[in-house]
Amino acid sequence: MSTEESEPELDIHREDRRRCTVLHLVGNLGGEAPTRLRDEMVPAMRGRVSPCIVLDLQGVDTADLNGIASLIAALKRLRSAGGRLMVAATPQQVLRSLEERRLDRPFDFYDDLAQALHMIESSG
């Protein structure tokens, strides 16, 4: 019997708000993350003229290159739909990985979810 533990799966909890949808990510941002994130983003974008999605990464434990790629794909998907992606509570490991590859510039990062939501409400 193997004692190897696999990386925890990514859980995504969706919270629809008046001006945006918040996706709370919990677990490992890697492996199947691109598929899971896409599957949650499509319905969140449906029916909105300028979709706004906030990714709350507070519960993310680890991230690999697939996870980083899923963030970039999410950004591209929203921008092509005329929307906005905001990233809140980004773990230092994820932020460092993006910065090292110079991929952090196109993202709107916020220290925590409250700060991102405040920005949405104050932008009128």
C-alpha positions in Angstrom: 0.0 0.0 0.0 1.4 3.4 -1.0 1.8 6.1 1.6 2.1 8.8 -1.1 -0.4 11.7 -0.7 -1.6 13.4 -3.8 -1.9 17.2 -4.0 -5.2 18.4 -2.7 -7.8 19.1 -5.3 -9.0 22.6 -6.2 -12.4 23.5 -4.8 -14.1 26.5 -6.2 -17.0 28.2 -4.4 -19.0 30.7 -6.5 -20.6 33.8 -4.9 -22.7 35.9 -7.2 -22.9 39.6 -6.2 -24.7 42.5 -7.7 -21.7 43.9 -9.7 -19.4 40.9 -9.9 -18.9 37.2 -9.3 -16.4 36.0 -6.6 -14.8 32.7 -7.1 -13.2 31.5 -3.9 -10.4 29.0 -4.7 -9.4 26.5 -2.0 -6.6 23.9 -2.4 -4.1 23.2 -5.1 -3.9 25.6 -8.0 -2.4 23.1 -10.4 -3.2 19.9 -12.3 -6.8 20.2 -13.3 -7.1 23.9 -12.3 -7.4 25.3 -15.8 -10.4 23.1 -16.6 -12.1 23.7 -13.2 -11.6 27.4 -13.4 -12.9 27.6 -17.0 -15.9 25.5 -16.0 -16.8 28.0 -13.2 -16.0 31.2 -15.2 -18.3 30.4 -18.2 -21.5 30.5 -16.2 -20.2 33.5 -14.2 -19.7 35.5 -17.4 -23.0 34.5 -19.0 -25.6 37.3 -19.3 -23.3 40.1 -18.1 -22.4 42.9 -20.5 -19.0 43.6 -18.9 -18.3 40.6 -16.7 -16.3 41.2 -13.6 -14.8 38.2 -11.7 -12.8 38.4 -8.5 -10.6 35.4 -7.8 -10.2 35.0 -4.1 -6.9 33.0 -3.7 -6.8 33.2 0.1 -7.4 29.4 0.4 -4.8 28.4 -2.2 -2.1 26.2 -0.7 0.1 25.6 -3.7 0.4 26.5 -7.3 2.3 25.0 -10.2 2.8 26.1 -13.8 -0.7 24.8 -14.8 -2.2 27.0 -12.1 -0.3 30.0 -13.3 -1.4 29.2 -16.8 -5.0 29.0 -15.6 -4.8 32.5 -14.2 -3.5 33.8 -17.5 -6.2 32.0 -19.5 -8.8 33.4 -17.2 -7.5 36.9 -17.7 -7.5 36.5 -21.5 -11.0 35.0 -21.5 -12.5 37.9 -19.5 -10.7 40.6 -21.5 -11.9 39.1 -24.8 -15.4 39.3 -23.4 -14.9 43.0 -22.4 -14.7 42.1 -18.8 -12.3 42.5 -15.9 -10.5 40.0 -13.7 -9.4 41.0 -10.2 -7.2 38.8 -8.0 -7.4 39.0 -4.2 -5.3 37.6 -1.4 -2.6 36.2 -3.8 -0.2 33.8 -2.0 3.4 35.0 -2.1 4.5 31.8 -4.0 2.0 32.6 -6.8 2.9 36.3 -6.9 6.6 35.5 -7.0 6.1 32.9 -9.8 4.2 35.5 -11.9 6.8 38.2 -11.2 9.8 36.0 -12.1 8.2 35.3 -15.5 7.1 39.0 -15.8 3.5 37.9 -16.1 2.2 40.0 -13.1 1.8 43.3 -15.0 -1.6 42.7 -16.7 -3.3 41.5 -13.4 -5.2 43.7 -10.9 -4.0 42.4 -7.6 -5.6 43.3 -4.2 -4.4 42.5 -0.7 -7.7 40.9 0.2 -11.2 40.3 -1.0 -12.6 43.3 0.9 -10.2 45.7 -0.9 -11.2 44.2 -4.3 -14.9 44.5 -3.6 -14.4 48.1 -2.3 -12.7 49.0 -5.6 -15.7 47.6 -7.6 -18.2 49.5 -5.5 -16.3 52.7 -5.7 -15.8 52.5 -9.5 -19.4 53.4 -10.0 
